[in-house]
Amino acid sequence: MSFFGKAKQRINGGQLPIILLLIALSPLSIVARERFAVNQSPAATEPSTVLDFYKLLPSKYLNVPRGVKTRMPRTDVTDIANGYLSLVAPSYSEGDGAWESWAGAEVVLFKKKSGGYIVGVAQTETVTVSTTNLIFLEYNAGSWRDVTKSVSPRITEKMILAALRRADPGEFKNLLDNSPMFVTYDLPRVGRSIVAKWDGNTTLFKLNWNGARFEMEQVVAGASR
C-alpha cells in the first residue's frame, strides 16, 4: 500500500487526532510558536495609560532616597481617563525616615499631535522651602529619553525673578538679583497647563502644552491659584 493509502486508512481509522497532536508537539512546531509569541510581545506590552508608563519608569527618574526598602513611592491618585497620577511617600517605617523631605510627585501624560505621549514627572522636596524638579520624558520601543530641553523653554533664575516682580511688585520689589529661586510646579489633572508657583502660593507663569512643546504664558500681577 502507498504512503497516501496508509495515511487515508489511519484517518478513517480515527487516528487523525493523534497525528495532529504529534505534529503540534514536534520541535519545529514549538520553535515556530515561540518565535511568533516573541514577535507579538512588544505590541502587547506597549504602555497606553499613565499607570502603564509609571510602572515602566526607571528609578533614575524618581529621586528615590538611598537605603529605603521600597523602590517606588505609593500612588495616591490614579486618574486613567485624564492621564494623571500623583504619588506620596511610603510610611515612616517602610522608608526608615529617608523619605522625610520628599513631599510627593505627579506623573502626567501630554498627548502629541504626531501620536504618542510626552510623560511629565514633577517631584517636590521640602526642607525649609519647597522646590520641584520637573522633567519631560519620551518612551519608545522599550527605551526612555529625556526630552526636557526640546519640549520646554529654558527657565532661568532671572526669568523667575522677573515673574515674581510682575506677580507681586510690592512684595518682591527689593528681592536681590542673586537671591535663590525656589519654584514648585503643579501638573494638571485636567487641562494642559503646568502652573509654576513661588512658595506654593504666588503664581509666576504657566507652561501650556500645544501638542508639540510647552509655551510660557506670563501672569498678571496678583494672580494666584
C-alpha positions as CSV (number, residue, x, y, z in Angstrom):
1,M,0.0,0.0,0.0
2,S,1.3,3.5,-0.9
3,F,2.1,6.2,1.7
4,F,-1.1,8.1,0.9
5,G,-3.1,5.0,1.1
6,K,-1.8,4.3,4.6
7,A,-2.5,7.9,5.6
8,K,-6.0,7.7,4.4
9,Q,-6.5,4.4,6.3
10,R,-5.2,6.0,9.5
11,I,-7.5,9.0,9.2
12,N,-10.5,6.7,8.5
13,G,-9.5,4.6,11.5
14,G,-9.7,7.6,13.9
15,Q,-6.0,8.2,14.2
16,L,-6.1,11.8,12.9
17,P,-6.2,13.4,16.4
18,I,-3.1,11.5,17.4
19,I,-1.3,12.6,14.2
20,L,-2.2,16.2,14.7
21,L,-1.1,16.0,18.4
22,L,2.3,14.6,17.4
23,I,2.7,17.4,14.8
24,A,1.8,20.1,17.4
25,L,4.4,18.7,19.8
26,S,7.2,18.4,17.3
27,P,10.3,20.6,17.9
28,L,9.8,22.6,14.7
29,S,6.2,23.5,15.7
30,I,7.2,24.6,19.2
31,V,10.0,26.8,17.8
32,A,7.6,28.4,15.3
33,R,5.1,29.2,18.1
34,E,7.8,30.7,20.3
35,R,9.1,32.9,17.5
36,F,5.5,34.1,16.8
37,A,5.0,34.9,20.5
38,V,8.2,36.9,20.7
39,N,7.3,38.9,17.6
40,Q,3.9,39.7,19.1
41,S,5.0,40.6,22.6
42,P,6.2,44.2,22.0
43,A,2.8,45.4,20.9
44,A,1.1,43.6,23.8
45,T,3.3,45.3,26.3
46,E,3.3,48.8,24.8
47,P,2.1,51.2,27.5
48,S,-1.2,53.1,26.9
49,T,-2.2,54.5,30.3
50,V,-0.4,56.7,32.8
51,L,-0.2,53.8,35.2
52,D,1.5,51.7,32.5
53,F,4.1,54.4,31.9
54,Y,4.6,54.8,35.6
55,K,5.3,51.1,36.1
56,L,7.9,51.2,33.4
57,L,9.5,54.4,34.7
58,P,13.2,53.7,35.7
59,S,14.3,54.6,39.2
60,K,16.8,57.1,38.0
61,Y,13.9,59.4,37.0
62,L,12.5,59.3,40.5
63,N,14.5,60.8,43.4
64,V,14.3,57.6,45.5
65,P,16.3,58.1,48.6
66,R,19.1,55.7,49.3
67,G,18.6,52.9,51.8
68,V,14.8,52.7,51.5
69,K,13.1,49.4,51.5
70,T,10.6,50.3,48.8
71,R,11.8,51.0,45.3
72,M,8.8,53.3,44.4
73,P,6.6,55.7,46.4
74,R,2.9,54.9,46.7
75,T,0.3,56.0,44.2
76,D,-2.2,58.5,45.8
77,V,-4.5,59.5,42.9
78,T,-4.7,57.4,39.7
79,D,-6.9,59.1,37.1
80,I,-6.6,56.9,34.0
81,A,-9.1,58.9,31.9
82,N,-7.2,62.2,32.4
83,G,-3.7,60.6,32.3
84,Y,-2.8,61.8,35.8
85,L,-1.1,60.1,38.7
86,S,0.1,61.5,42.0
87,L,2.5,59.9,44.4
88,V,3.0,60.0,48.1
89,A,5.9,58.8,50.2
90,P,5.7,55.4,52.0
91,S,5.1,55.4,55.7
92,Y,8.0,56.3,58.0
93,S,8.6,52.6,59.0
94,E,8.7,51.5,55.3
95,G,11.1,54.2,54.3
96,D,13.1,54.3,57.6
97,G,12.7,58.1,57.6
98,A,14.6,58.5,54.4
99,W,11.5,60.0,52.6
100,E,11.1,62.7,55.2
101,S,11.9,65.6,52.8
102,W,10.2,64.1,49.8
103,A,6.8,65.9,49.5
104,G,5.4,63.9,46.6
105,A,5.3,63.7,42.9
106,E,3.0,63.8,39.9
107,V,3.1,61.9,36.6
108,V,1.1,63.2,33.7
109,L,0.6,62.3,30.0
110,F,0.7,65.0,27.4
111,K,-0.6,63.8,24.1
112,K,1.4,64.7,21.0
113,K,-0.1,65.8,17.7
114,S,2.2,63.4,15.9
115,G,1.0,60.5,18.1
116,G,2.2,59.1,21.4
117,Y,2.8,60.9,24.6
118,I,5.3,63.1,26.5
119,V,5.5,62.0,30.1
120,G,5.8,64.8,32.6
121,V,7.3,64.0,36.0
122,A,7.3,66.6,38.8
123,Q,8.9,65.8,42.2
124,T,8.7,68.2,45.1
125,E,11.0,68.2,48.1
126,T,10.6,70.3,51.2
127,V,13.3,71.1,53.7
128,T,12.9,74.8,54.8
129,V,11.3,75.6,51.4
130,S,9.7,73.6,48.7
131,T,11.3,73.0,45.2
132,T,10.2,70.9,42.3
133,N,12.3,69.0,39.8
134,L,10.4,68.9,36.5
135,I,11.4,66.7,33.6
136,F,9.8,65.5,30.4
137,L,10.4,62.0,29.0
138,E,9.5,60.0,25.9
139,Y,9.1,56.3,25.7
140,N,9.8,54.4,22.5
141,A,10.3,50.6,21.9
142,G,11.4,49.9,25.5
143,S,13.7,52.9,25.8
144,W,13.3,56.2,27.8
145,R,14.7,59.5,26.6
146,D,14.8,62.8,28.5
147,V,13.3,65.4,26.1
148,T,13.0,68.3,28.6
149,K,15.3,70.6,26.6
150,S,13.4,70.0,23.3
151,V,9.8,70.4,24.5
152,S,10.1,73.0,27.3
153,P,11.5,76.6,27.3
154,R,14.7,77.2,29.3
155,I,13.7,78.9,32.5
156,T,16.5,80.9,34.2
157,E,16.6,82.4,37.7
158,K,16.5,85.9,36.1
159,M,13.2,85.0,34.4
160,I,11.8,83.7,37.7
161,L,12.8,86.9,39.4
162,A,11.1,89.0,36.7
163,A,8.0,86.9,37.0
164,L,8.0,87.4,40.8
165,R,8.1,91.1,40.5
166,R,5.3,91.1,37.9
167,A,3.1,88.9,40.1
168,D,3.5,91.0,43.2
169,P,5.6,94.2,42.7
170,G,5.2,95.3,46.3
171,E,6.3,92.0,47.9
172,F,9.2,91.3,45.6
173,K,10.4,94.7,44.5
174,N,13.5,94.6,46.7
175,L,14.4,91.0,46.1
176,L,18.1,90.8,45.2
177,D,19.1,89.6,41.7
178,N,21.3,86.9,43.2
179,S,18.6,85.5,45.5
180,P,18.0,81.8,45.2
181,M,14.8,81.0,43.3
182,F,12.6,78.3,44.8
183,V,9.8,77.2,42.4
184,T,7.2,74.5,42.6
185,Y,5.3,73.1,39.6
186,D,1.7,71.8,39.7
187,L,1.0,69.4,36.9
188,P,-2.6,69.4,35.5
189,R,-5.1,66.7,36.3
190,V,-7.5,68.5,33.9
191,G,-6.3,70.6,31.0
192,R,-2.8,71.1,29.5
193,S,-1.3,73.9,31.6
194,I,1.5,73.4,34.2
195,V,1.4,76.1,36.9
196,A,4.7,77.5,38.3
197,K,4.5,78.9,41.8
198,W,6.6,80.7,44.4
199,D,6.3,79.4,47.9
200,G,3.3,77.2,46.7
201,N,1.1,80.3,46.6
202,T,2.0,83.1,44.2
203,T,1.6,82.0,40.5
204,L,4.6,83.0,38.4
205,F,3.8,81.7,35.0
206,K,2.2,78.8,33.1
207,L,3.6,76.3,30.7
208,N,0.9,75.5,28.1
209,W,1.1,72.3,26.0
210,N,0.3,72.9,22.3
211,G,0.7,69.3,21.2
212,A,4.4,69.6,20.3
213,R,6.0,71.7,23.0
214,F,5.3,73.9,26.0
215,E,4.8,77.6,25.6
216,M,5.3,80.0,28.5
217,E,2.4,82.3,29.5
218,Q,3.1,85.2,31.8
219,V,0.6,86.0,34.5
220,V,-0.9,89.3,35.6
221,A,0.0,91.0,38.9
222,G,-1.5,89.3,42.0
223,A,-2.5,86.1,40.2
224,S,-2.8,83.1,42.4
225,R,-4.3,79.6,42.3
